[in-house]
Amino acid sequence: MTPPHEDTFQPQSTPAARNSRRRQLLFLGEPLASTPNLAVRSGLGSTPFTARRIPVTSHHCCYIARQFTRQTVRRWNLHSICDDAVQIASELVANAVRHGQPDAVTADGEQAGVWLAFTLRPRTLLCVVRDPSQLSPRLTAPQPLAERHRGLPIVNALANTWGWTTAPQAQGKSVWARVALPAA
């Protein structure tokens, strides 16, 4: 069993810690090999960035996503949006685990998995969940007392904007949501 920090990316991590398997699983597709900094390779510049692979084989995947989100948001001193960010991340991860084929196997025989990532932009916190499915998420009207199809309506209500993207060179999709930062 690997230690919990093994699947966590930080921009300041050493090059040895960012092996090719992890780069292939990263939510933004395959970075340029010539650039040593993960955030720059991913097009994020020097903005704060963190990502974690969510162990979908565990029944605690949403709990892990909520804890990771809470720790990240608090570390970045964004206490006022913590609850919204935690709920959004939890809903997006739950959707990825349920609908995103996280147990799929990649061409190199690795498990595709689900990734949760955050980056801090000048006016927003960006939450991204990457899964191996190409299926587009569908926002459906919430049904009273329904146990399913509530995730995206919740994300839609809490986020300023949300959407998804696919990368032609990478398997899967990234579903993202932006939460506005409080005015300074």
C-alpha positions in Angstrom: 0.0 0.0 0.0 1.4 3.4 -0.9 1.5 6.3 1.6 -1.3 8.9 1.2 1.1 11.6 0.1 2.3 9.4 -2.8 -0.6 10.4 -5.1 -0.5 14.1 -4.2 1.2 16.6 -6.6 2.6 19.9 -5.5 4.4 22.3 -7.9 7.5 22.3 -5.7 7.8 18.5 -5.8 11.1 17.0 -7.1 11.5 15.8 -10.7 11.9 12.3 -9.5 8.5 12.4 -7.8 6.8 13.3 -11.1 7.3 10.1 -13.1 5.8 9.5 -16.5 2.9 7.5 -15.1 1.7 10.4 -13.1 2.1 12.9 -15.9 -0.1 10.7 -18.1 -2.8 10.6 -15.4 -2.7 14.3 -14.7 -6.0 16.1 -15.4 -4.6 18.4 -18.1 -3.1 15.9 -20.4 0.5 15.1 -21.3 2.8 18.1 -20.4 5.8 19.2 -22.4 8.7 17.1 -21.3 11.2 20.0 -21.8 9.7 22.1 -19.0 10.7 21.0 -15.4 7.9 22.8 -13.6 4.5 20.9 -13.5 2.4 24.1 -13.2 4.2 25.7 -16.2 3.9 22.5 -18.2 0.2 22.4 -17.5 -0.3 26.0 -18.6 -1.0 27.3 -15.1 2.1 29.5 -14.8 3.1 30.1 -11.2 -0.3 30.1 -9.7 -0.9 27.9 -6.6 -1.8 24.4 -7.8 -2.4 21.1 -6.1 -3.8 17.7 -7.3 -4.5 14.4 -5.8 -5.5 11.0 -7.2 -8.7 9.8 -5.6 -8.6 6.1 -4.8 -11.9 4.9 -6.4 -11.6 1.4 -5.1 -12.1 2.8 -1.6 -15.7 3.4 -0.3 -14.3 6.6 1.2 -13.4 8.4 -2.1 -15.8 11.3 -1.4 -14.5 11.6 2.1 -10.9 11.8 0.8 -11.9 14.4 -1.7 -13.7 16.5 1.0 -10.6 16.3 3.3 -8.2 17.2 0.5 -10.4 20.1 -0.5 -10.8 21.4 3.0 -7.0 21.2 3.7 -6.2 23.0 0.4 -8.7 25.8 0.9 -7.6 26.4 4.5 -3.9 26.3 3.5 -4.7 29.0 0.9 -6.7 31.0 3.5 -10.0 30.8 1.7 -12.1 30.0 4.7 -15.2 31.9 3.5 -15.6 29.6 0.5 -14.6 26.4 2.1 -18.0 24.8 2.4 -18.9 25.6 -1.2 -15.6 24.3 -2.5 -15.9 21.1 -0.4 -19.5 20.4 -1.7 -18.5 21.1 -5.3 -15.5 18.8 -5.2 -17.4 16.1 -3.5 -20.2 16.2 -6.1 -17.8 16.2 -9.0 -15.8 13.3 -7.6 -18.9 11.3 -6.9 -20.0 11.8 -10.5 -16.6 10.8 -11.8 -16.6 7.7 -9.7 -20.2 6.7 -10.6 -20.2 7.7 -14.3 -16.5 8.2 -15.3 -15.3 4.6 -15.7 -12.5 5.1 -13.1 -11.7 1.4 -13.2 -10.8 1.5 -16.9 -7.3 0.5 -17.9 -5.1 2.7 -20.0 -3.1 1.5 -23.1 0.0 1.0 -20.9 -2.0 -1.3 -18.5 -2.3 1.3 -15.7 -5.6 2.0 -13.9 -7.0 5.3 -15.3 -8.4 6.6 -12.0 -9.9 10.0 -11.0 -7.9 13.1 -10.2 -9.0 16.1 -8.2 -7.1 19.4 -8.7 -7.3 23.0 -7.6 -5.6 26.1 -8.8 -6.0 29.6 -7.4 -6.6 32.2 -10.0 -6.7 36.0 -9.4 -10.5 36.1 -8.7 -11.5 32.5 -8.5 -10.7 29.1 -7.2 -10.8 26.5 -10.0 -11.7 22.9 -9.1 -11.1 20.3 -11.8 -12.0 16.6 -11.7 -10.5 14.3 -14.3 -11.9 10.9 -15.2 -11.2 8.5 -18.1 -14.7 8.7 -19.7 -15.5 10.7 -22.8 -19.2 11.0 -21.9 -20.3 14.6 -21.4 -21.9 15.4 -18.1 -25.6 16.3 -18.3 -27.4 18.8 -16.1 -30.9 17.6 -15.5 -33.7 19.2 -13.6 -33.5 18.2 -9.9 -36.4 15.9 -8.9 -37.9 16.3 -5.4 -36.7 13.6 -3.0 -34.6 12.0 -5.8 -31.4 10.2 -4.8 -29.7 10.5 -8.2 -29.0 13.3 -10.6 -28.5 15.9 -7.8 -24.8 16.5 -8.2 -24.6 18.8 -11.2 -27.6 20.9 -10.0 -25.8 21.4 -6.7 -22.5 22.4 -8.6 -24.6 24.7 -10.8 -26.1 26.4 -7.8 -22.8 26.9 -5.9 -20.3 27.6 -8.7 -20.1 30.8 -10.6 -19.4 28.8 -13.8 -18.8 25.2 -14.6 -18.2 23.1 -17.7 -16.1 20.3 -19.1 -13.4 19.7 -21.7 -11.8 16.8 -23.4 -8.3 16.7 -24.7 -7.7 14.9 -28.1 -4.3 13.6 -26.9 -5.6 12.3 -23.6 -8.2 9.8 -22.7 -11.1 11.1 -20.7 -12.5 14.5 -19.7 -12.1 17.2 -17.1 -15.1 18.7 -15.4 -14.4 22.0 -13.8 -16.1 24.6 -11.6 -15.1 28.1 -10.6 -15.9 29.6 -7.2 -15.5 33.4 -6.9 -13.1 34.6 -4.2 -14.3 37.1 -1.7 -13.6 40.7 -2.4 -10.5 41.9 -0.7 
